[in-house]
């Protein structure tokens, strides 16, 4: 069933329709929140709070954007609020990279990969929350400037600027790893 129909039914009080939408979008929303917050536990809380908020705000949902876009915006805004409330040092190094099979990775290569990942997470932590959201949505989720702008409530040109500045900061921070 299409999102638009499910959203209308959910807005009219159909719990099962909303449940279908939640199952459809929750994994992507959790990935986004984890990338932005760096903590699976915080990400799960942010997504859960966002879903509760979406359920309460369903009567306000007018489908000018798709349901997925609306949910991305709610989750992005929730994550931005969490990031802004944090102290300046963000613990993004807590995201663990999946381990490769031992027979494929030498200890030196493994140590180098872990150090590079840690450097990237530290560089991401130094970005402003607004830049981080735009960069993650563009580079990791592959969304367009227009889609990101719609999700975070800014013009596509502003998204381009934030992504550009984020790339410049990350390129500079990761210069030693080239």
N, C-alpha and C positions, 0 to 999 in steps of 0.2 A: 504494500500500500504506500502511496506517495506521502511525503512529509506534510505537504499542505493539508491534505485530507485528515491525516492523523492529528495535526495541530488544531484544526477546527474541532474535531471530535473531542480532543483533550480540553480545549477551551470551554466546550459545552459540558464538561464534567466526566468524560469517559476516562477513567483511571487506566484502563488497559491500553488505550491509544497512547497515553503519555508514557506508560511503561515500555511500549515498543520504541518510542523515540529515545528514551533513556538508554535502552539496550543498544540502539543503533549508534548513538553518539558518545556514550560514556567512555569507551576506550580511547578515542581521539582526544576528547577533552582531558582525560587523565594524562595522556602523553604530553599535551600542551602544558598543563599545569606543572607536571614534574619537570619539564625542561625550563620553565620559567622560575620555579621556586627552588628546584634542586633537592627537594625532599619529598619522598613518596608519601609520607604521612601528611605533610602540609598540603600536598597536591590532592590527596584523597579528601581532606577536609574542605578544601576550596571547591572542588567539584561537587561534593555533597551539598555544601551551602548554596552553590550556584543552582543546582537542580531544585532545591527547596524554594529558592527565590523565583526561579522560572515557573514553578508550579503555581506559586502565589500570584505571579504577574501574567499568567496566561490570558486573563481577560484583556490585558493591555496589548497583547501581541497582535499586530495588524497585518502581518505577513508582507510588509514592504520589502523585507529581506527574507531569505529562507530561514527555516527553523534552526538549521545548523549554524548559519551565520549569526543568528540571534544568540544561540548558546555560546559560541566562541566569544562573542562580545561580553556576555555576562561573566564567563570564566576569566577572560583576559582582564576585565576590570577588577574582579575579585583578587586575582593574583597581583595586579598593580597595587591594590590597597595593602595587601600583605607585605609586598616588597617595600613600599613607602613607610610602613610602620616598623620595619626592621631597623636595627642599628646599621651603620654604614657597611659593616663587614657581613657579607652574605656567604653562607656555607654551601656554595654550589659544588664543592669538591666531594660532597657526599654521594653524588650520582655515580654509581659503579658501572664501569664499562663491562659488557659481557666478555667473559674470558674465552680466548680461543683454545682449541684443544692443545694440550701440552706438547704433543709431538710436532706441532706446526710452528711453535714459537720458541725461540731461544731465550734464555734468561736476559740477555742483553737487549734483545728486541722488545721483550715484555716490559723491562724497566724503562726503556725509552718511550714506549707507547703510553705507559702510565704517567710518566713525567710530562709528556706532551698534552695528554688529556687534562692533567691537573693544571697546567699552564693555561689551557683554553678556558677551563671553568673559572679560574681566578680572573682571567681577562674579562669573561662575561660578567662576573660579579662587579667589576669596576664600571660597567656601562650603567647609564641611568636606566631605571625600570622601563621607561617609555622606549628607549632605544632597544633594550633587550627583548621586549615583547615584539616589536616590529622585526627585528633581526631573526628571532626564532620562527615567527610565522612565515617570513620570506624564505630563509635559507634552510630551515629544517622541515617545514610543512609545505613549502613550495607554493604558497599563495601569492596572488598578484597584489600589486600596490593598491588597486581598487578594492579588492576583497579585504585586505588588511585595514584600509581606511574605514570601510564600512563597519568592521568589527570593533575597532578601537575608537571610532567616532572622530576621525580627523580626515583631512583631504588627502588624496593620493600623493600630491606633491610633498606634503609634510611627511608621509610615510617614506618616500624616496630619500628625503633629507635625513631622516633618522637612521634608515638602513645604511646610507652612505657614511654617516658619521660613525656608526657602529662598526662597519667594515674597516674604516680607517683606523679606529682604535684597536680592533682585533688584529689587523695586519701588523701594526706597530708592535703590539704586545707579543705577537707570535713570530716576529722577525728572526729570532734565534733558531727557530725550528724549521726554517726554509732550507 
